[in-house]
Amino acid sequence: MQPAVSLIRANSYEIELLRSSLLTLLEPLGGIGAIAKKGDRVLLKPNLLTGARPGKECTTRPEIVYCVAKMLQDIGAKPFMGDGPAFGSARGVAEANGYKPILQALNLPVVEFHGSRYQTVSEEFNHLLLSKEAMEADVVINLPKVKSHVQLTLTMGTKNLFGCVPGKMKAWWHMEAGKDSARFGQMLVETARAINPDLTILDGIIGHEGNGPSGGEPRPLGILGASSDVFALDRAIAEILNVDPLLVPTVAASMRLGLCSDVAAIDFPYLRPEDLKVLDWKLPEKLVPIDFGLPRVVQSTFKHLYIRFIKEPLSAYSAR
């Protein structure tokens, strides 16, 4: 069965216009009622990267979260927002980016992804820690922002789910898998497969281009995208931005693993990527090492501490 990717033009974050756009976007996918039902605990996972550059479109816009949460509340579902920023708290980053009014208006809970469970993702990535709060949600709705990325070329839906790895463990994975961008991309894909989001809605009304994920600049795109297949959606967005998918480790890994082979294998009920083509999207001026380029002795020390204090206790926990 072909995955469906819904793509529309949308140019406003004004609540009523945005709600109308989202209703249109989700209609071919069965609407929000096909994703969640009354009583479901629904994780809304935005990109809450940083509170340091409000207004620079480094994070998912609060209006997106508001509209999706309100749709869910209207059908009797129980949405909550969660993330595991590498620096700071989810609530702190959210409030720095203008989320406080919408959190108060909807009484929307914010969950910090500090708790964790031992989750075997695959033989190769058999010690990947994922947030218990994310894994135990009835429904996961992934709400990424489309951005350029100095380590991964582009960051979209798949990379956004890395936020379900508790904050400080992200640094471990950058060092453990970061010397090989293909392996790091596969780790991100395996993370996304484990979380298995029920729906991804991508915020491309205004993107972030250049030296992202936080050091670039806003770029109006006028695009909203949605799919129950996060890999197909990412593949479509790379096509829209005229970026070679093999230059994006997450997309390349999903293709290599047979999760999304080609745009021709995707059903587009509305617009197709060629209808939304962007020929001058700015990629990073220069890619930087995924493992942060830290000295070997620092990486070795971090690995030792990880194995001694985190991996071994959690291995015991997973055996129970």
N, C-alpha and C positions, 0 to 999 in steps of 0.2 A: 504494500500500500504506500502510495506516495505521501511524504510529509507535506502538510499545508503550511505555507507562510503567508500571512496577511500583511500587505504593505499598503499604506495610504499616505497621502499628503496631509500634513497638519502643521499649522503655523502659530498656534496660540496656546499659552498655558492658562488663559482665562478659564475659570472653572466650568462654566456652562458649555463653552465651545469645546473644551477638552473632554468633558464627559460625553458629549455628542460624538466626538471623534473616536473615543474609546469604544462606545457602543457599536459604531460602524465597523471599527477594526476587528472586534471580537465576534461579530455576527456570523461570519463564515465558519468560525470554530465552535459554534453552538452557543455563544454568549457566556457570560460569567456563570450561569446556572449549569453549564456543562462541565465546569471546572470544580465547583464547590457546591455543597448543599447545606441546608439548615443544620446548625450545630457544629459544623466542621471548624477546627482550629486551623487557621490559614496563616502561614508565615508569609509576610511580604518582605522580600530581600532586596532592598535598594542598594545602590553603590554609595556607601558612606565612607569615602576614602579619607577625607581630611576636612578639618574645620578652618584650615589656614588660608584658604583662598575663596571665601564666599563671593558669589557673583561671577566666578570664572568658569562655571559649568563643569566643575570637577566631580559633582555628585548628581545622583538622580534628583530631579526637581520634586519638591514636596507636593506640588499640585498633582503629579502623577500618582503618588502614594495616596493622597486624599481621595481622588476619584475612584481608584480601585478599591480602597478600604470601604468607601461609602456604598459602592455596588454590592460588596460582600455583606455589609451590615443590612442592606435592604432585603437580602434574601435569607437573613437569619444566621449567616455564618459569623464566626468570631475571629476577625483578623487581628494579628499582632505584628509588629515590625521588629526585625532583628538583624544584627550584623556583628562582625568581630573585627573592628578596625585594628590595624597594626599599632596605631598610636591613638590614645584617648579612648573614650567610651562611645558606644553607638548613640546614646542620648546626647552626649556632649557635641559630637560631630554633627548630629542632626539639628540640634538647636542652633549651632553656629551657622548652619545653612538655611535657616528660616523655617524649620519644621515645627517649632513650638506651637504656633496657632493651630495647625492642623491636628497635632497630637491632642491638644486640649479640646478642640471642637468635636472630635470623634471619640474622645476618651480612649485613644489608641495605645495599648500597652507597648512598651519598648523592652525587648529582651536582649541582654548582653550575652554574647556567645563566649562565656568563660568556661562553663561546664563542658565536659567532653566525654566521649565514649570511644572505646577502641573499636575501630571499624576496619575489617579486612576488605579492601577494595579489589585487589587482584594479587597474584603471586608476586609480582614485581613491586607493588606498592602495598605491602602487607602490614605497614605500621602507620597508616594515615589516620590522624585524629580528626574526627568531625564533631561538630557541636551536637550534643544530645538534644538541645532545644530544636535544632533544625531537623534532625533525623526523626523526631517524634511528632512533628506537625502532621496533621491529617492531609494537608494540601500545602504545596510550596509554589508560590508565585514569584518568579525571578524578575526584578525590575532594574536592569542595567542601563547605564548611559553609554553611548557610543563615543569612544575616545581613541586617539592615537596613544601609543605606549612605547616608551624608550627602551623597554626590554623585550616586548612581545609584538611590536609593530602596531597592533590594534588590540583593544580590550573591549569585549562585548558580553554576550550572555554567559558563555562558558567560564571565562575568567572571573566574572562577578561572583560565581558560586564558590570561589576560593575564600570568600568572606565567611563561609561556614566552617572554615578551619579556625580554631581559637587563635586569637591575635598573635601571640609570640611564636606559635608553631609555624606561622607563615615564613618567618626568618629561617627556621630550620630547613624547610623545603626549598627555599631559594638556594641554600648552601648545599643541601644533599643532592638536588637534581639540577641545580642551576648551571653547571659546567656544560651541559648538553641541552640546548634549547629544544631539541626534538623530544628528549626524555621529560623535560619540564612540561612541555605541551601535553604529552601523554598523561602525566600526573594530573594536570588540570582537567583533562577530558575524563579520566577515571573518577576524579572527584565529582564532576558533574553527573556522571552515570550513577554514582552511588546516591547522590541527593535526588536525582531524577525529578526535576521540577515539572509540575503539572502544566505550567504555562510560563512563558517568558514574554514580557512586554518590554520592548526596547525604546528608550527615550532618545529619539534622534531629532526632536524638534529643534533643539540647539545642541550641537555636539561640542567636542573639545579636541582641537587639532594641534599638530606640532609636537612639542616636547611633553606630551602627556605621560602619565595619567593626571598630573597636576600642574606641570610647568608650561603648558601650552596656553592657547587662547580659545575663547568661545567661537563657534562657527555655526551660523544658522544653516540647517539642513532641510527643515520642514518635513520630517519623516517620522512616522510611527510604524513599528513592526511588531508582529506577535506570532507565536507558534507554540504548539505543545512539544515541538522538537527543537531544542536549543541549538543543536549543531546545524540544522538546516537554516535556521534564522541567521546565525553567524556567517554561514557561507553566502547567504544572500546579501548581507550587509557588506561583506568584503567585495562582492561583485559590484554593488552600487558605488562604492568608494574607489573602484578601479584599482584595487590592491590585489596583487598576485596572492592567491590563497596559500601558496607554499611558503610565503614570507611570514605568515601568521602561524606560530607554532601550534596554537589550539585548533585552528582550522585544518592545518596540515595533518595533525594527529587524528582528528576525527575522520578525515578522508582515508588516511592510511589504515585505520581500524575498520573501515567499511561502514561507518556511521552516517556519512554523508559524502557521496562521491562527486556529484556534479549538479550544477544549477538545473540541468535538464531533468533531473530526478525529483524536482520539487514542484508541487502544485501551487500556483499563485492565483487565488480567487479574484484579486483586484489587480493592482499594478504589478508589473514585472520589474526586475532590477534595471533593465535597459530604459524603462520609463522614468527612472529616478537617478540616472547616472550622474555622478559627480567626477569631473575630470581633473579638478585642481585641489583635491583634499591634501592637506599638508601632513606628511608623515614626520617622524622625529628626524632631526638633523643628523643624528648619529645614535646607533644602538649602543647600550651599555650592558655590561655583564649581568646576567640574571642573578649570579651569586654575589652581587655587590662588589666584586673584586677584592674581597677581604683577604688579608694575609693568611697563608695556610695554617699558621699556628693558631690564629683566632678561630678558624673553622674547625680545627681539630679539637680545641677546647670546648667549643659549643656542642660538637657531636658527642664528646665524652659526657658532658653534663646532661644532654638529652637522654642518652642511653641509660645513664645511672639513675636519674631522678624521674624520668617520664616514661620512657618506653618500657623498662622492666616492670614497674608497678602496674602499668596498664595492660601488659601482657598477662599478668596474673589475673587482673580483673576480667579480661576477655575470656579466660578459661572457665570462669564460673557460669 
